[in-house]
Amino acid sequence: MAKDPKVISICNSKGGVGKSVVTMMVATAIAEQKNKKVLILDCDSQASVLAMYEQEVEYYPDDTPLIEVEALSPRRVNTFLKRFGGDYDVIFIDIPRMTDKKADNPTVMLLYNCDGILVPVIGSGVDAIATQEFLEIIEECKTYKAEMEENFVCHGFINRRNLRKSNEETETELRQAGLKMFSTSLSDLRIFTTPSVFQSPLATAEGLRRFEPFYKEFCRKFKL
């Protein structure tokens, strides 16, 4: 009997917040640490996740990636999940930037396939405003999921945290807007900019120290 995968998206309507890189890091950590079969559906027209995947696989042809990556048009995701979703334990949907926020837009509709959404935010006033607009879309999704009696959780976290006061101000604004924020965050460090499909961020001492608290909170919040 086919199982139901956990479908999650690390996304924000604003670009440049690190969603694709964080998706790869969390996906490889889950695959390695929990021995799960993990897929990333790259729905972005730029296909940056697929490009990183293919480049590494070509460079290390004798090694086996921890995860699978497949590029897919947003319009085809629902059908793909129905036909092949049961082949995986966890599926991440890498959602592109939303230029059209109407509910019937194929990119927006990707959210409705998810059991959970994690919103990465850079600590700045511009990002806080853009994210609050994105939360309106998520609220519509949450309402629909409740009507369908389907599980759905949403959290946010500060990505590339540094010592600037704007990080705390952004976090406070988003909490006041109703977004549940992670108690952990990811620092503005190079180790969080160069993911690998062959190695979990937890495979090195620095990665373990810097990434594990965030990873553990992710697994708790999304029940993995």
Backbone bond lengths (Angstrom), bond angles and torsions (degrees), N, CA, C in turn:
res aa  C-N    CA-C-N  psi(-1)  N-CA   C-N-CA  omega(-1)  CA-C   N-CA-C  phi
1 M - - - 1.468 - - 1.530 109.70 -
2 A 1.320 115.05 131.03 1.457 119.03 -179.67 1.522 110.95 -68.35
3 K 1.320 116.21 139.97 1.457 120.57 179.28 1.516 109.92 -91.80
4 D 1.319 115.66 162.52 1.457 120.14 174.94 1.520 108.17 -92.81
5 P 1.326 117.85 122.47 1.465 119.32 179.82 1.522 110.45 -76.25
6 K 1.298 116.16 158.58 1.458 121.41 169.54 1.523 106.54 -84.16
7 V 1.330 116.65 122.19 1.464 121.32 -176.89 1.530 108.55 -109.39
8 I 1.321 115.84 120.85 1.465 121.87 -174.36 1.524 109.56 -133.01
9 S 1.317 115.76 147.46 1.456 119.81 172.50 1.523 109.96 -130.34
10 I 1.311 115.67 132.34 1.466 122.16 171.98 1.526 105.04 -99.56
11 C 1.332 116.48 101.69 1.457 118.58 -166.82 1.523 112.73 -149.54
12 N 1.313 113.36 161.49 1.450 122.77 173.64 1.520 106.11 -155.95
13 S 1.318 117.69 150.64 1.465 119.25 179.92 1.521 111.38 -69.99
14 K 1.325 117.14 -18.76 1.460 122.00 179.56 1.526 109.93 -90.11
15 G 1.307 116.66 137.66 1.457 120.34 177.08 1.512 111.75 -81.03
16 G 1.338 116.07 168.11 1.457 120.95 174.06 1.512 115.85 76.51
17 V 1.336 117.64 19.36 1.467 120.29 -178.55 1.529 112.20 -102.14
18 G 1.332 116.73 1.75 1.465 120.40 175.55 1.506 115.35 88.34
19 K 1.319 117.94 19.68 1.466 120.34 -174.52 1.535 113.18 -62.69
20 S 1.320 117.87 -41.08 1.466 120.32 -176.84 1.527 111.44 -69.10
21 V 1.332 116.82 -41.97 1.458 120.80 -179.82 1.526 110.47 -65.78
22 V 1.325 117.80 -44.84 1.464 120.93 179.65 1.524 110.18 -65.03
23 T 1.323 116.79 -37.58 1.465 120.37 176.99 1.526 110.66 -58.30
24 M 1.313 117.13 -45.91 1.461 120.71 -179.86 1.524 111.63 -64.56
25 M 1.321 116.87 -40.16 1.466 119.74 -178.75 1.527 111.19 -66.18
26 V 1.315 116.62 -45.65 1.465 119.83 -179.47 1.521 110.30 -67.63
27 A 1.327 116.87 -40.94 1.466 120.79 -178.70 1.525 111.94 -61.62
28 T 1.327 117.51 -45.83 1.465 120.00 -179.65 1.527 111.30 -68.37
29 A 1.325 117.02 -35.49 1.470 119.79 178.52 1.524 110.89 -65.03
30 I 1.318 117.21 -43.13 1.468 120.66 178.87 1.525 110.55 -64.41
31 A 1.331 116.20 -43.50 1.468 119.95 -179.32 1.511 111.25 -60.60
32 E 1.338 116.41 -42.74 1.464 120.50 -177.13 1.522 112.54 -78.54
33 Q 1.318 117.04 -47.16 1.456 120.94 -174.17 1.531 113.27 -73.72
34 K 1.325 116.59 -35.27 1.454 120.21 -174.55 1.525 113.53 -110.84
35 N 1.328 115.48 3.94 1.458 121.03 179.09 1.532 111.59 53.62
36 K 1.324 114.55 46.33 1.461 121.07 -179.45 1.528 110.13 -102.88
37 K 1.325 115.12 151.81 1.456 120.22 173.52 1.526 107.57 -88.74
38 V 1.329 115.85 115.39 1.465 121.43 -170.23 1.528 110.50 -121.36
39 L 1.330 114.44 136.40 1.465 121.44 178.60 1.524 109.17 -125.79
40 I 1.331 116.14 139.72 1.461 121.20 168.61 1.521 107.71 -109.23
41 L 1.323 116.25 123.01 1.454 121.54 172.83 1.529 107.48 -93.00
42 D 1.304 116.48 110.81 1.456 121.80 -178.87 1.521 108.28 -88.32
43 C 1.333 115.74 103.87 1.465 120.56 -176.69 1.520 112.84 -102.02
44 D 1.304 115.85 5.88 1.460 121.18 179.51 1.533 109.24 -83.70
45 S 1.324 117.01 134.21 1.467 120.12 -178.97 1.526 112.09 -60.92
46 Q 1.339 117.06 -25.93 1.462 120.46 177.13 1.526 111.91 -74.35
47 A 1.347 116.95 -21.60 1.470 122.87 176.50 1.524 112.47 50.45
48 S 1.327 117.24 45.86 1.463 120.70 -177.16 1.525 111.88 -68.10
49 V 1.330 117.31 -36.70 1.463 120.02 179.04 1.523 110.17 -65.75
50 L 1.321 116.52 -45.63 1.467 120.25 178.24 1.528 110.77 -61.66
51 A 1.325 117.49 -40.03 1.463 121.01 -179.90 1.525 110.91 -62.48
52 M 1.344 117.29 -44.06 1.467 120.49 177.83 1.517 110.73 -63.46
53 Y 1.321 115.71 -41.48 1.469 121.61 179.57 1.532 110.67 -61.14
54 E 1.318 116.60 -51.99 1.466 120.62 -176.25 1.527 111.59 -65.49
55 Q 1.315 116.62 -36.38 1.467 120.01 179.19 1.522 110.89 -63.55
56 E 1.328 116.33 -44.53 1.465 119.83 179.89 1.518 112.03 -67.98
57 V 1.326 116.19 -42.41 1.466 120.30 -179.65 1.524 110.55 -62.38
58 E 1.308 116.82 -38.44 1.468 120.75 178.24 1.530 110.86 -67.56
59 Y 1.332 115.74 -35.36 1.463 120.47 -177.75 1.523 111.87 -75.88
60 Y 1.347 116.45 -31.28 1.464 121.10 -179.81 1.538 109.39 -123.39
61 P 1.324 117.66 69.33 1.472 121.46 -173.14 1.526 114.05 -65.17
62 D 1.320 118.17 -21.21 1.463 120.51 -176.89 1.532 113.01 -92.40
63 D 1.317 116.96 -5.33 1.466 120.72 179.82 1.521 110.67 -98.75
64 T 1.325 115.14 159.62 1.464 120.98 -179.66 1.524 109.94 -108.59
65 P 1.323 117.97 123.03 1.469 120.34 179.02 1.538 110.97 -63.82
66 L 1.318 115.30 150.91 1.468 119.83 177.56 1.519 111.56 -72.58
67 I 1.332 116.45 -26.29 1.460 121.46 -175.53 1.517 110.35 -130.97
68 E 1.324 115.26 169.32 1.459 121.40 172.06 1.526 108.66 -111.08
69 V 1.318 115.53 150.49 1.465 121.29 177.54 1.519 108.50 -133.25
70 E 1.327 115.59 136.12 1.461 120.05 177.45 1.522 109.13 -140.42
71 A 1.327 116.25 132.48 1.460 120.92 176.07 1.524 108.91 -83.53
72 L 1.324 115.41 138.01 1.455 119.11 -175.42 1.526 109.39 -151.81
73 S 1.313 116.15 138.64 1.454 120.63 174.84 1.529 109.50 -66.97
74 P 1.336 118.41 141.59 1.469 120.43 177.91 1.527 113.17 -52.25
75 R 1.315 117.49 -33.84 1.458 120.95 -178.29 1.528 112.56 -68.20
76 R 1.326 117.70 -18.63 1.468 120.70 -175.47 1.526 113.24 -100.46
77 V 1.327 117.33 -5.22 1.464 120.08 -172.82 1.517 112.73 -64.39
78 N 1.321 117.66 -45.49 1.461 120.51 -177.48 1.523 111.16 -59.00
79 T 1.315 116.38 -44.77 1.471 120.68 178.75 1.524 110.85 -64.93
80 F 1.331 116.61 -41.62 1.467 120.65 178.67 1.522 110.65 -59.79
81 L 1.318 117.45 -45.79 1.465 120.70 -178.33 1.517 111.34 -62.66
82 K 1.314 116.88 -38.88 1.468 120.12 179.38 1.523 111.45 -66.21
83 R 1.330 117.14 -37.50 1.470 120.80 -175.69 1.522 113.25 -86.00
84 F 1.336 116.77 -39.57 1.458 119.71 -170.86 1.532 114.49 -122.35
85 G 1.326 116.95 -4.19 1.459 119.60 -176.84 1.512 113.32 -57.21
86 G 1.313 117.05 -36.20 1.455 121.49 -178.64 1.512 114.70 -66.18
87 D 1.332 117.64 -9.54 1.465 121.37 178.06 1.529 112.08 -79.47
88 Y 1.345 116.54 -7.94 1.463 120.41 -174.02 1.533 111.38 -126.95
89 D 1.325 114.88 155.83 1.465 120.85 174.90 1.529 111.38 -86.11
90 V 1.336 115.25 -41.95 1.466 121.48 -178.49 1.522 108.84 -136.14
91 I 1.324 115.82 133.41 1.465 121.25 176.68 1.525 108.45 -124.56
92 F 1.317 115.75 125.19 1.462 121.58 174.56 1.522 108.42 -101.19
93 I 1.318 116.72 132.87 1.461 120.81 175.49 1.525 108.15 -104.61
94 D 1.320 116.28 115.03 1.463 120.83 177.64 1.524 107.33 -86.27
95 I 1.322 115.87 103.13 1.456 122.70 -172.82 1.524 110.56 -92.75
96 P 1.330 117.50 131.48 1.468 119.43 -179.98 1.521 112.22 -71.90
97 R 1.303 114.99 169.46 1.463 121.29 176.13 1.527 109.96 -58.37
98 M 1.322 116.44 138.43 1.461 121.38 -176.20 1.529 110.10 -96.48
99 T 1.319 115.96 105.32 1.462 119.69 177.21 1.531 110.82 -88.58
100 D 1.310 116.22 -26.13 1.467 122.03 176.43 1.523 107.21 -116.95
101 K 1.326 117.14 113.76 1.466 120.96 -173.01 1.531 113.75 -97.61
102 K 1.334 116.96 15.09 1.459 119.61 178.10 1.527 110.00 -67.83
103 A 1.335 115.33 146.10 1.464 120.81 -172.87 1.525 113.31 -60.87
104 D 1.344 117.42 -28.22 1.463 119.26 -177.41 1.525 112.57 -92.84
105 N 1.331 117.11 6.00 1.455 120.02 176.46 1.528 109.14 -69.03
106 P 1.341 118.87 134.28 1.477 120.69 -177.58 1.522 113.78 -56.01
107 T 1.336 117.46 -35.32 1.464 120.03 179.16 1.520 110.89 -68.18
108 V 1.323 117.37 -44.41 1.462 121.18 177.44 1.525 110.48 -62.81
109 M 1.317 116.82 -38.72 1.461 120.84 -177.80 1.522 112.50 -65.97
110 L 1.336 117.63 -17.96 1.464 119.65 175.75 1.521 110.97 -59.45
111 L 1.328 117.16 -32.51 1.469 120.96 -179.59 1.522 111.54 -59.79
112 Y 1.313 116.66 -31.97 1.459 121.18 -175.47 1.528 111.94 -72.91
113 N 1.326 116.88 -12.44 1.470 120.60 175.37 1.522 112.28 -84.19
114 C 1.323 116.94 -8.68 1.465 121.10 -170.33 1.523 112.75 -92.97
115 D 1.332 114.92 145.75 1.467 121.70 170.33 1.521 109.93 -87.88
116 G 1.337 116.25 -22.33 1.451 120.22 -178.39 1.513 111.35 -155.42
117 I 1.327 115.62 150.12 1.464 122.05 178.87 1.517 108.71 -132.09
118 L 1.315 115.68 133.82 1.460 121.90 174.03 1.520 107.60 -116.64
119 V 1.334 115.87 124.81 1.456 121.13 -174.17 1.529 110.50 -103.20
120 P 1.342 118.64 109.41 1.467 120.81 175.56 1.521 109.99 -79.45
121 V 1.322 116.18 137.53 1.462 120.92 -178.02 1.523 109.52 -134.08
122 I 1.310 116.16 134.49 1.458 121.29 171.87 1.532 107.45 -89.75
123 G 1.324 116.93 137.66 1.459 120.65 -174.79 1.513 113.96 -73.05
124 S 1.338 116.57 85.29 1.463 121.01 175.52 1.513 108.67 -153.26
125 G 1.321 116.62 159.65 1.451 120.31 -179.55 1.508 112.78 -62.82
126 V 1.340 116.97 -39.18 1.462 120.96 179.67 1.518 110.74 -62.60
127 D 1.334 116.12 -44.07 1.465 119.91 -180.00 1.519 111.54 -66.33
128 A 1.321 117.17 -36.57 1.460 120.57 179.12 1.519 110.73 -62.61
129 I 1.324 116.99 -43.67 1.464 121.36 179.54 1.527 110.89 -64.94
130 A 1.336 116.50 -46.09 1.462 120.60 -179.61 1.522 111.10 -63.30
131 T 1.320 116.78 -39.01 1.460 120.40 -179.27 1.522 111.06 -68.64
132 Q 1.325 117.79 -37.51 1.467 119.93 178.10 1.526 110.83 -63.35
133 E 1.314 117.64 -34.36 1.463 120.94 175.00 1.535 110.13 -66.20
134 F 1.324 115.73 -39.25 1.464 120.78 178.56 1.527 110.84 -64.95
135 L 1.324 116.85 -33.85 1.465 120.68 -179.83 1.521 112.00 -63.06
136 E 1.316 117.11 -27.78 1.461 120.23 176.88 1.525 110.51 -64.70
137 I 1.336 116.07 -38.59 1.465 120.51 176.66 1.519 110.15 -66.08
138 I 1.333 116.00 -43.10 1.458 120.54 -178.94 1.522 110.86 -63.82
139 E 1.323 117.35 -37.00 1.465 120.65 178.77 1.521 111.15 -61.12
140 E 1.330 117.04 -39.88 1.463 120.60 176.93 1.527 110.45 -63.07
141 C 1.329 115.13 -41.30 1.465 120.39 177.83 1.525 110.50 -63.95
142 K 1.320 116.56 -43.72 1.462 121.78 -179.68 1.525 110.94 -61.26
143 T 1.329 116.70 -41.71 1.462 121.35 178.76 1.525 111.17 -62.55
144 Y 1.322 116.12 -44.24 1.461 120.73 178.54 1.523 111.07 -61.99
145 K 1.324 115.93 -45.29 1.467 120.26 -179.42 1.528 110.42 -61.13
146 A 1.309 117.46 -39.46 1.461 120.97 179.04 1.527 110.42 -65.04
147 E 1.323 116.67 -41.11 1.467 120.71 178.61 1.523 111.03 -63.24
148 M 1.329 115.97 -34.48 1.471 120.66 179.61 1.534 112.26 -86.14
149 E 1.347 115.55 0.88 1.470 122.40 -178.44 1.531 110.99 57.02
150 E 1.326 115.41 42.19 1.462 121.97 178.02 1.528 109.66 -109.41
151 N 1.320 115.89 144.54 1.464 120.74 178.99 1.525 110.31 -68.31
152 F 1.317 115.33 141.48 1.462 120.13 178.33 1.513 108.89 -159.98
153 V 1.348 116.29 127.41 1.459 120.67 177.07 1.523 108.84 -130.00
154 C 1.321 115.33 150.24 1.456 120.46 179.24 1.522 109.54 -140.99
155 H 1.319 115.81 132.31 1.459 122.22 177.43 1.523 108.46 -138.11
156 G 1.326 115.62 164.90 1.449 120.95 175.30 1.518 110.27 -127.94
157 F 1.320 116.99 165.83 1.468 120.62 174.97 1.518 109.21 -154.69
158 I 1.319 115.21 154.93 1.457 120.97 177.04 1.521 109.35 -85.55
159 N 1.304 116.40 119.75 1.468 121.82 177.37 1.531 108.51 -100.78
160 R 1.343 115.12 148.74 1.471 122.33 -178.79 1.534 111.33 56.66
161 R 1.314 115.14 43.66 1.464 119.52 179.91 1.527 110.57 -64.31
162 N 1.308 115.34 139.23 1.455 121.56 174.87 1.528 108.02 -135.15
163 L 1.298 117.44 -165.27 1.460 120.83 -174.25 1.527 113.55 -86.46
164 R 1.322 117.53 0.26 1.455 119.82 -178.79 1.536 111.48 -67.91
165 K 1.306 115.62 141.79 1.457 122.13 -178.84 1.524 111.57 -62.22
166 S 1.334 116.33 -24.44 1.461 120.78 -177.12 1.525 112.81 -61.43
167 N 1.338 117.18 -25.51 1.467 119.63 177.23 1.520 110.63 -61.92
168 E 1.323 116.68 -49.43 1.462 121.09 -179.67 1.523 111.16 -65.99
169 E 1.327 116.63 -38.91 1.467 120.18 179.93 1.528 111.14 -64.59
170 T 1.334 115.94 -42.21 1.466 120.38 178.17 1.515 111.22 -63.52
171 E 1.330 115.71 -44.36 1.455 120.40 179.60 1.524 111.14 -60.71
172 T 1.316 117.36 -43.42 1.465 121.54 179.37 1.528 110.93 -63.15
173 E 1.321 116.97 -43.41 1.464 121.16 179.38 1.528 111.44 -59.83
174 L 1.326 116.10 -42.70 1.462 119.74 -177.10 1.524 111.59 -72.30
175 R 1.318 117.07 -35.72 1.470 119.39 174.61 1.529 109.90 -62.07
176 Q 1.318 115.87 -42.56 1.467 120.03 179.20 1.525 111.66 -65.69
177 A 1.334 116.19 -27.16 1.458 121.08 177.82 1.525 112.09 -81.01
178 G 1.345 116.73 -4.67 1.459 120.33 175.76 1.508 116.11 103.58
179 L 1.324 117.53 3.11 1.463 119.80 179.18 1.522 110.00 -86.68
180 K 1.311 116.69 124.76 1.458 121.43 176.39 1.527 108.60 -74.36
181 M 1.312 116.70 121.42 1.458 121.31 -175.20 1.525 111.58 -101.73
182 F 1.340 115.78 141.34 1.461 120.72 172.90 1.530 109.46 -60.25
183 S 1.305 116.05 147.38 1.461 119.89 173.00 1.526 110.43 -78.23
184 T 1.339 116.74 -19.57 1.463 121.80 176.92 1.523 109.64 -101.83
185 S 1.328 115.70 165.62 1.459 121.45 178.23 1.519 108.10 -147.36
186 L 1.323 116.07 178.02 1.464 121.18 175.53 1.525 108.67 -115.21
187 S 1.324 115.93 130.96 1.458 120.99 -176.89 1.524 111.41 -77.73
188 D 1.306 115.05 164.73 1.458 121.83 178.77 1.529 108.72 -83.20
189 L 1.343 115.12 75.88 1.461 121.80 -175.37 1.520 110.85 -125.67
190 R 1.315 115.93 153.31 1.460 120.61 -177.48 1.532 112.08 -63.53
191 I 1.312 117.61 -32.57 1.469 119.26 -178.48 1.519 111.83 -63.17
192 F 1.328 117.08 -16.98 1.455 120.96 178.74 1.526 112.11 -99.13
193 T 1.312 116.92 18.10 1.464 120.78 177.73 1.518 112.99 -122.02
194 T 1.333 117.06 -7.97 1.474 120.18 -176.10 1.530 110.92 -128.19
195 P 1.333 117.61 73.06 1.467 120.15 179.98 1.525 111.51 -73.75
196 S 1.319 115.42 159.58 1.463 121.55 177.21 1.521 109.44 -132.36
197 V 1.326 116.71 141.02 1.465 119.70 177.60 1.526 111.11 -80.77
198 F 1.336 116.91 -7.30 1.459 121.27 179.93 1.527 113.00 -101.18
199 Q 1.329 116.95 -10.12 1.460 118.72 -175.08 1.526 110.99 -144.44
200 S 1.311 115.33 132.49 1.459 121.53 175.31 1.521 110.18 -72.87
201 P 1.337 118.52 149.14 1.470 120.28 174.38 1.528 112.21 -60.13
202 L 1.328 116.56 -19.28 1.459 121.50 -178.72 1.523 112.52 -83.54
203 A 1.326 117.25 1.81 1.466 120.62 -176.29 1.519 113.50 -80.98
204 T 1.331 117.36 -13.29 1.459 120.65 178.33 1.524 109.75 -114.88
205 A 1.331 115.77 159.53 1.465 120.05 -178.31 1.529 111.36 -62.48
206 E 1.340 116.38 -43.86 1.460 119.25 179.89 1.525 111.18 -68.00
207 G 1.313 116.12 -41.72 1.456 119.77 177.80 1.515 111.81 -61.98
208 L 1.318 115.98 -40.56 1.461 120.68 178.90 1.528 110.32 -62.36
209 R 1.313 116.21 -44.80 1.464 120.54 -177.98 1.528 111.89 -68.40
210 R 1.320 115.90 -39.69 1.461 119.75 -174.53 1.521 114.10 -86.53
211 F 1.337 116.76 -28.93 1.466 120.32 -170.68 1.522 113.91 -104.89
212 E 1.323 117.41 -29.04 1.466 119.88 -172.12 1.533 114.32 -58.08
213 P 1.342 120.54 -43.32 1.472 118.89 178.99 1.532 112.63 -57.95
214 F 1.325 115.91 -42.51 1.470 120.70 177.87 1.525 110.45 -64.72
215 Y 1.320 116.11 -45.25 1.463 121.04 -179.08 1.527 111.63 -61.26
216 K 1.318 116.98 -43.98 1.462 120.32 -179.87 1.525 111.17 -64.32
217 E 1.338 116.67 -40.07 1.456 118.95 178.08 1.526 110.49 -65.82
218 F 1.318 116.57 -38.92 1.460 120.60 176.60 1.526 110.78 -57.31
219 C 1.314 116.31 -48.25 1.467 120.48 -178.50 1.526 111.91 -64.36
220 R 1.333 117.01 -36.46 1.461 119.81 177.56 1.531 111.56 -67.60
221 K 1.321 115.60 -47.55 1.464 119.48 -175.10 1.516 112.16 -67.78
222 F 1.331 117.00 -32.93 1.457 120.26 -177.18 1.537 112.52 -104.93
223 K 1.347 114.23 11.78 1.471 121.27 172.71 1.533 112.24 52.03
224 L 1.333 114.34 58.44 1.468 120.65 178.36 1.526 109.95 -110.14
